[in-house]
Amino acid sequence: MVSLQHEKKRLEPEDQKLVDLLGDVLVDPNVHTDTRLRLHQEIAEILRGAHVVLHGPAGDEVHARALEARAGRLPDLLAAVLVDPNLHTDARMRLHKQIAEILDSAAAHAQP
């Protein structure tokens, strides 16, 4: 399980920007509800993969507990993953790239 110590660590500015962008897109009224649900599922799957990388075979269980502890709030879960000191730089960069691509695609298809 992600410790409270990890949760209290401040995010780097680029990590905070990604977390804020995720939060904004998930509540943007111009993004259709179906799109928001799909985004939630896709990003949750990416974060589940990050938990597997971080915690090995226990990653799925760690992910489920972390998601439940945050009442399904993906921005909070993303922040917790990004401050984990065991998260390798390559994995952090991959998260940034994958999530940014998904969010950019959603923003491009949002209705004005």
N, C-alpha and C positions, 0 to 999 in steps of 0.2 A: 504494500500500500504506500502511496506517496505520503511522506512525512509532513508534519506541519512546518518543520524547518524549511523544507523546499518551498512550501506555499508562501512563506513570508519573505523569501528572497526577491529582490527587485528584478524586474525584467530589463534586459538590455533594450535600448530605444527601438531597434529594428524588430525585436520580438514583441514589444508593447504595441508597435504599429500594426503588426499582423493580428494580434489579439483584438485590438480595437476595430480593425477592418472586419474581422469575422463577426464581432458583435453587431456592428452597424449593418452588415448585409443581412444578418439573420432577423433583424427587426425592421428592415427597410420596407415600407408599405408598397413600394413600386416593384418589389420582387414578389412574384406570384407565390401563393401558399404552397403549391405543389413543388415549385422550385426550391423554396426554403426547406421543405421536408427532404427533398433529394439531397440538398447541400448538407443538411444535418447528418443524413445517413452516410454520405461519401466521406465527410470529414471525420465522423466518428470511426469509420473503418480505417482511415489513415492513422488516427490516434491509437486505435487498437493495435495496429501494426507497430507503432512506436513503442507501445508497452511490451509487445512481444520481443522486440529488439532489446529493450532495457531489462526485462525480467525473465527472458527465456520461456520455458514451458508454463510458468505461472502467469505470463503476460495477459492472457485472456481473462483470467480471474481478477488480476490487478486492475485491468481496464474496466471490467464490470463494476467492481467496487468503487473505483474512482469516479465513474460516470454517475453511479447512484449517489455517492456522497455529494456531488455537485448538482443534484437534481436535474441532470441532463444538460446543464449549461456548458456548451462546448467552449465558449471563450475561457471559462474558468479552468476547464480540463486542459485546454491548449496551454494556458499559462503555467499550469502545474507541470506539464511535460517539459516545457521549454526551460524551466528553472531547475530541472533535475540535473545534478552535477554529473550523473553517469551518462547523460545524453551526449553522444559523440558529435563533433562538429559536422561531420558528413550527414548524420541523421538530421540534425537541426536544419542544415541547408536544404535537405530533401523535403522536410516538412514545409519550410518556407516556400519552396518552389511549387510543390503539389497544391498546397492550400491557396497560394496566391493565384495560380492558374484557374482553379475552380471558382474562386471569388471573382476574378476578372471576367470569366465567362458569364457568370450570373449577372454581374453588373452590366455587361454589354447587352444582355437580353432583357433587362428590367424595363418595364413600361414607364414612360415619363408621366 
